[in-house]
Amino acid sequence: PVLKIRIAEVEKVLSKEAVQNTGGVPFDWVPPNVPEDIVAEYMRHIPVDKLPISGSEGAVYRRQQLERQVPLHDLDASKCDNLSQEEIEG
């Protein structure tokens, strides 16, 4: 799910219309189960070009890095070949 938080430094990079239409910066991913103020602080430490803002090069970069660390087939059984029903359900 896309979550929206407000980070002034990032909003300067985006168009004013985009920020107004979304009520903040739409991210493809934010740290889960963390208060919004801590998420905002975390995002301030990531270079703007690497932020996982929805539809941005940073979001693509994050997905590519994640695929290197954890291949998609490790997270989604539908991406695997030749699994038994037991392995799929497991």
C-alpha positions as CSV (number, residue, x, y, z in Angstrom):
1,P,0.0,0.0,0.0
2,V,1.1,3.5,-0.7
3,L,1.4,5.6,2.5
4,K,1.6,9.4,2.6
5,I,3.7,11.5,4.9
6,R,4.8,15.1,4.8
7,I,8.5,15.8,4.4
8,A,9.2,19.4,3.5
9,E,12.6,18.7,2.0
10,V,11.1,16.2,-0.4
11,E,8.0,18.3,-1.2
12,K,10.4,21.0,-2.6
13,V,11.5,18.4,-5.2
14,L,7.9,17.5,-6.2
15,S,5.5,19.8,-7.9
16,K,3.2,21.8,-5.7
17,E,0.2,20.2,-7.5
18,A,1.4,16.7,-6.7
19,V,1.8,17.5,-3.0
20,Q,-1.6,19.2,-2.8
21,N,-3.4,16.5,-4.6
22,T,-2.0,13.7,-2.4
23,G,-1.8,15.6,0.9
24,G,1.8,14.7,1.3
25,V,4.5,12.6,-0.4
26,P,3.2,9.2,-1.6
27,F,5.7,6.5,-0.8
28,D,5.6,2.9,-2.1
29,W,7.2,1.7,1.1
30,V,7.8,3.1,4.6
31,P,9.1,1.2,7.7
32,P,6.2,-0.8,9.1
33,N,4.7,-0.3,12.5
34,V,6.6,3.0,13.2
35,P,5.1,6.3,14.1
36,E,4.9,8.8,11.3
37,D,7.4,11.3,12.9
38,I,10.0,8.6,13.0
39,V,9.3,7.5,9.5
40,A,9.7,11.1,8.4
41,E,13.0,11.3,10.2
42,Y,14.2,8.0,8.6
43,M,13.3,9.3,5.1
44,R,15.2,12.5,5.7
45,H,18.4,10.5,5.9
46,I,17.9,8.9,2.5
47,P,19.2,10.8,-0.5
48,V,16.2,12.4,-2.4
49,D,17.0,10.4,-5.6
50,K,16.8,7.1,-3.6
51,L,13.6,7.8,-1.8
52,P,10.8,5.2,-2.6
53,I,8.4,7.9,-3.8
54,S,5.6,6.3,-5.8
55,G,6.5,6.3,-9.5
56,S,10.0,7.6,-9.0
57,E,13.4,6.3,-9.9
58,G,14.0,5.9,-6.2
59,A,11.1,3.4,-6.0
60,V,12.5,1.4,-8.9
61,Y,15.9,1.5,-7.3
62,R,14.5,0.1,-4.0
63,R,12.7,-2.7,-5.8
64,Q,15.9,-3.6,-7.7
65,Q,18.0,-3.6,-4.5
66,L,15.4,-5.7,-2.7
67,E,15.4,-8.2,-5.6
68,R,19.2,-8.6,-5.3
69,Q,18.9,-9.1,-1.5
70,V,15.8,-11.3,-1.5
71,P,14.8,-12.7,-4.9
72,L,11.1,-12.3,-5.6
73,H,10.5,-16.0,-5.8
74,D,11.6,-16.2,-2.1
75,L,8.7,-14.0,-1.1
76,D,6.0,-15.1,-3.5
77,A,5.2,-18.7,-4.3
78,S,3.4,-17.8,-7.5
79,K,6.8,-16.7,-8.9
80,C,8.3,-20.2,-8.3
81,D,8.4,-23.1,-10.7
82,N,7.7,-26.8,-9.8
83,L,6.6,-26.3,-6.2
84,S,4.5,-29.0,-4.6
85,Q,1.2,-28.1,-3.1
86,E,2.7,-28.6,0.4
87,E,5.5,-26.2,-0.4
88,I,3.0,-23.6,-1.7
89,E,0.9,-23.9,1.4
90,G,3.8,-24.0,3.8
